[in-house]
Amino acid sequence: MAACNKNFSSSYMLLEPHDVGFFDLIHILFSNNLEHRKFVDSSDDKEYDFQRRWLIFLSIVVQKLLQFVSKPMAVIGWAIEMFLNFLSLNVCSLRGLLLNLSQGKISIPDNTSGTYLSFIGHLDKRVRLDSRIKPGDCRYNAALSMMASKLSYENHACIKTTVEDHWKMEFVGFYDFWNEYQGKATTQAFMLRDRSSDDHDTIVVAFRGTEPFDADAWCSDFDISWYELEGGVNGRIHGGFMKALGLQKNVGWPKNIDQDDKHPLAYYAIRDMLKKLLSENDKARYVITGHSLGGALAILFPAILALHEENELLEKMEGVYTFGQPRVGDKEFGQYMENEVLTEHNVRYFRFVYSNDMVPRLPYDDKALMFKHFGTCLYYNRNYEAQILPEEPNKNYFSLWVQMPMMVNAFYELTRSFTLPRKHGPDYVEGYFFRLFRLTGLLMPGAPAHCPQDYVNLTRLGPPDVLVSPKPKQQ
């Protein structure tokens, strides 16, 4: 295994949960020797830091548990989504449901239809764009990107229907991309083209985030493998996210590959599609976006473009918009991104963080994991007031000193769900399902804060001046 990794990386740590044995895993807690561990492949034979060995242990255990429960998770997720869609189709009132039952008029949801919503979709059912925010408005790309990021959680038919019928835009395609390390398609994305006027031609690429009941996506999140790539890219990069983007075994990131039509890799397929679409109009530009895991993939995309010296594509990038994005690399990688990619190629990077959202505070920014954010954080409080900061407050979330203030904040967010529609109109009504989910914030404030609802709201209600090309700041 080590020889394979050395073909494209001289410094790395790769975790392999499939190959782990119980006693071998326990042994890592008491020994700094990594050389004979089947589940970890590292360029260093020794790991003297116990905290790092403990995190390796936890990462492997969590991934093994996720693999073990992946099918039950999928079944539970399917059942919950079917139940929610059944209620949406049949329940206008209790009396109406009883009447339909008595008359045999019950509708059964079709999970491939354009009206079927995911678990995430039921948290925020809005499908229409804000008609007040039009091309030319500095909020437009952010608002469209967030709605596209939210829509990326839905099925093919739902995305196509929304883009064409509600947004009146061109649906380019919906894609399932292969992950060589997991041996299956784990990465989803879709593309649309916004040609709302003669001088406006923008392609949007939206990566799907982590679905609540998708064990494979959670494995990508909890995989703390890392690589240092050769070829000019400095620093350590999160291995789980790179694998989801299209990192190949044994060879890493070659500039050109022979794409397998049955097993397309996200980065290469999207890059080639963008080249084709952008060649149709010299004035066309594109946006990369995503929520949660999708945001991590979105910001790594230009990193690989820079590695491959795809300067023309970088110049036509209108911006990268991420929402609730986790950290993707260490401090050295952040400096490389700021100096060699964002600044040199004038790539605009907007990293949105809402209130106490826990995901942007992960993986930990500490000496054991060494993950750091880079660029500028657009931080919004519960009133959607914005600050431009180098880092979100309470960067590691789990500090005991801030738990009580976060719970109080979650209570105000719950009460706000009743007052916001009175102030801003029916587009801001929160359903009973999401209000129920907000209750979990009283115990774990960062969970409901990560949902798309507040990110959609902040792109519409937040101050527009912070969206005028914030410049990357050094950490």
N, C-alpha and C positions, 0 to 999 in steps of 0.2 A: 504493500500500500504506500509506504513512504516513498519508494522510488517513483511511483506514479505521480505523486504530488510534486516531487522535485522537478518534474518536466516543465512546470509553469510557475512554481513558487518555492523559494528557498527557505521561507519562514512561514509556518502554518501550524494550526492545530485543528484536526478534523475528528469529530466525534461520530462513531458508528454504533448506534444503539442496537442494531440487529445482531451484532456479534458479541454482545455482552453476556458474561456469566455472573451469577450472583456473588460468588466468593471473589472473583476477579474484580468486580465493581467495589465491594467492601474494602478490598486490599488497598485501593488507591487512597483511602482516608488515612492509612497508616504508613504508606511508603511513598517517597518522592520519585520512585522509578517508573517512568512511563514506557520504557523501551519494550517491555513484553506484554503490555496491556492491549488486548485485542480490540477494545472498543474505542481507543484513542490513538490516533496517528499524529505524531508531533515531530517537528524539526528539532525540538529539544528533548533529550532523553530523560531529563530530570525536571521536576516541578517542585521547587522548594517551598512555595507559598501555599500553606494549608488552605487559606480561603479560596484560592483558585481551584485547588483539588476538590474542595467541598462543592463549589459551583459546577465543576465538571460532573461530579456525582449527582447533584440535583438535576442538572440538564438531562443526563442519561435516564434517570429514574422517571422524570416527567414524560420524556419522549416514549419510553417503554410503556408507561401507563396509557398514554394517548393511543399508541398502536394497539394496545390490548382492548381498549374501549371504543375504538374507531367505528366499528359497525353498530354497536348499541347507540353511540352518539348520533350517528347518521339516522338511525331509525327513530330515535326520540325527536330529533330535529324535524324529520319528515312528518311525524305525527302532530307536533305542535303547529307546524306551518299549515298542514291540512285542516286542523281544527280552526285556526285563525281565519283561513280562507273560507271554510264552511260557514263560520259565523258572519263573515262579510257578505257572503252570497245570500244567506237565508234569514238573517236576523235583522229586521228593521225595528222589531219590538217583540216582546215575549208573546203578545197576543198574535202577532203576525206569524211567528214561528209555529205556534200551536195550530193556527189555521192552515198553514202550509203542510204541516205534518198530517193533519186530518184529511187533506185533499190530495196527499201524495205528490206534492209539488216541490219536493226537496231537490236542490241542485247540488251535484257532487263536483268539487273543485277539480280542475285539470291543471296539473303543475307545469304543463308546457304552454298554457294559454297566455295571452297578453294581459289578462286581468289578474293573474295569480301573483301574489306578493310573497317575498321572502320574510323571514323573521325580522330582519332589519327594515324592510319595507313597511311592515306593520307598525313599527315604532314611529315612523314619520311617513304618512301616506301622500304627502305633497308631490305632485308630478309636474306642475306648471312652473315655468320660470317667472320671476318677478317682472311684470310688464313695465315697471318704472325704470328698470336698469337695462339700457340699450347699448349696442356697440358704440364705442367712443367714450362711454362712462368708465372711469378708472376701476369701478367695481365689477364691470361686466365679466371679465375673464375669471375672476375669483368666484363670482356667483354661479356662472355656468360650470366651472370646474367642480365646485362642491356638489351641485346637482348631478353632474355626470358621475362623480365618485360615489354618491349615494345610489344612483341608478345601476352602477356596476354590480351590485349584489343580486340583481334580478336575473330572470331567465332570458333567453334569446328573444322570445316573442314580446315579452314585456318591454325590453330595452328598445327593440325596433319600433313598437307601437308608440312608445313615449317620444322617441326622437322624431319620428316622421309625423305623427298625428298631433302631438301636443306642442313640440318645439319647432315644427316645420323646418327641420334640418335634414341633411342627407345621412342616412345610416350606412356606414362603411362596412362594418362587420363585427361579429362577436367571436371570440377565440378562446379555446382551451389549449394552454401551452404545457409542454412536457417538462418534467423535472427528472433529470437523469439519475440523481442520487436517490430519489424515492421510487423511481421506476413507474411513474404514472403522471397523468396530467393534473397538476395542482394549481396552476396559475391561470387566472382568467382576466381578460381585458376586453374592452370594446373601443371602437373608433367611430367618430362622427365627423361630419364636415359642415361647418357653419358658413354658408354663403348668403347671408341675409341682405347684402347689398353688393353693388358692383365693385366697391373698393374694400370689401370685407370678406376674406377667405381664410378661415382658421380651422385647422384640423385639431381635434381633441382626442388624446389617447388617455383612457381612464383605466387604471389597474384596480382590480377588486381587492378589498381588504380581507381581513380574517373573518370568515363566517363563524357564528357562534358554535355550530355543531360540526365543523369540518376539522377533524383531528389532524389531517395532513398540514393544513395551514397553521394550526397551533404548533405543530412540530417545527415548522420553519421559524416561528417566532421564538421558540425555546431552544433552538439549536444555537449554542454559543460558539460553534466552530468559527475560525477566522483564517484569513489568508492575507499575506502581503504579496501583491502581484508584481511581477517583473515587467519592465517596459516603460518605466517612467512614473507609474502610480505609486505614491508613497503612503505608508501607513497600513494598519490592519483593518480589514473590512469584514463585516458580519457574514459568516459563511452561509447561514440559513437563507438569508435574503438573496445572496448571489446565486445560490443553487436554484431558487425560485425564478430568478431572472433569466437563467439559461447557462450558467457555468457548466462546462463539460468535464467529465472525468478524464484524467490523464493529460488533457491538453489545455484546460482553462478557458481562455478567451482568444482563440485565433481570430484574426480579422475577418477571414472569409471561410465559410464552410459549405458543404453540400447539405442543404436542408432536407430533412426527411419529412415528406408531406404528412405522414401519419403521426410523427412525433416532432412538431415544430417547437423551436425554442423561442421564448418570448422576445429577448433582445433582438435576435437576428431577424425574426419574422417582422417585427414592428419596424425595425430600421429599414428593411427592404421595401415595406409598404409605404413608409413615409417618403422614401426617395422617389417612388413611382408617382405618388399623389402630388408631391411638391413640384415635380417636373412638368405638371400640367399647367402651372401658373407661377410665374416668377415672383409674384407678389404674395403668394400663399405663405402662411406661417403656421406653426403648430404649438400646442400646449400639452404638457405631460402632467397628469394629476393622479391623485389617489388618496384614500382615507385609510389610516391605520397601516397595516402591512402594505397596502397599495401605495401609500405615500413613500415608504422605504424603497420600493421598486422604482417609483417615479424619480427619486433623486439619484439613485444609482445608475439609471439609464444614461444621463449625460456623462457620468464618470467613465463608462465603457466607451461612449462615443469619443471622448477625449483620448482614451487609451489607443483607440484605432485611428486617431487623427481625422475624424469625420468632421472637418472644420465647416464645410458647407451646411451640414445638418445642424451643427451648433449655432451657426449664424442665423438660421431660420427658426430657431427655437424662441417662441414668444415668451415663454416662461415655464417654470416648474411650480405648481401649486400643490402643497401637501397639507393634510388636515389630520391632526392627532397622530403624527408620524413618530415612530420610535427612532432611537439612535441607530446609526448604520456603520459607524467606524470609530477609530480612536482619534486622538488630538492631531497626530501627524497626517492622517487621512483628511481630517477637516481642514487643515492648513493647505494641503494639496488642492482640495476642492475649491477653497476660497481664492487661492492665488493662481492656480493653473487652469481652472475650469470656469468658475463663475466670473471672476474679474477679467481674465484674459479674453474670454469669448463673450463677455457682456451678457451672460445668462442671468436672467432675473429669477430669483428663488424666493418664494413666499411660503414660510413655514408657519401655519396657523396653529395656535394652541388655545383651547378654551378652558378657562378656569382650572379645576382640579383634575382634569383628564389624566388618568394614570399612565396611559401608553407613551406619551412623549417623555415621561420620566423613566422609561425603561429602554434597553437594559441599563443597569445602574452606572452612574458616573462615579466610579471609585477606582482605587489602585488595583483592585482585583480584576475587574472587567475592562477598565480603561476606555469605555465608550464615551464619546463626546458628541454633542451637537455642534453644528457649524452654521455659518450664515446668520441671518437675523430672525429672531422670533417675533411674530405678531401675536401678542398675548391679549386675550379678551377676558374681562371679568364677567360676573353673572348679569351685569347691566349692559353687556356688549360694548363697554368702554375699552378702548384699545391702547396698548403701549408697545413701542418698538424697543425690544430688549435683546441683549446678547444671549439670554437664557431665561426660560420660564421660572417663576418663583417656585421654591420648594422643589428643587430639581430632582430629588430622589423619592418624593412622594411619601414614603413610609415612616418619616420622622414622627415620633410620638408627640412631639411638641405642637404639631399642627393638626392632629387628628380631630380634636374638638372644634377648632375653627372651621375645618372642612365640613364637618357634620352640620354645623350651624348654617354654613353656606348652602348645603344640600337642602336644608329645610326651606330656606328662602327661595331656592330654585323651584321647589315643589309648590309653594304658595304663588310664585310668579306665574306658574302655568295657568292659574285662574284669572290673573289680572292682565297678562300680555295681550290676549285677544281684544279686550276692551280698549286698549290703547292703540293697537296697530291693525286690528281687523281680523276677519275670519281665517286668513292664511296662517295665523299663529295659534289656532286652537289645537290643543294637544289631546289626543285620544285617551280613553280610559286605560288602554293597555300600556301606553308610555307613562302615564301618571302612576300606574302601579309599579312600573319599573323604576320610576324616580324614587319610590319609597326605599329601594335598596340602597340609595345614596345616603340614607341616614346611618347606615352601617359601613358602607364602602363607597365613599363619595366619588371616587374616580371612575366608577363603572357607568352610571348614566351620563356623566359628563363626557364620555367618549362617544356617545351616540351621535348620529348625523344631525339630529334635530337642532341642537345649539349651533353647530357649525353652519348649517343653512341660515339660521337666524343672524349670526354675526356677519355673514357676507352681505346681508340685506339691511341690517339695522346698525351695523358698526360704522364708525366715522370713515369716510372715503379717503382722507388725506394720507393715511398710513399705507395705502396701496399704490402710491406713486413711487414705484421702483425703490424700495428700501435697499441700501447698499450693504453688502456683507460686512460683518464686524468680526474682528479677531476675538477669540475667546481669551 
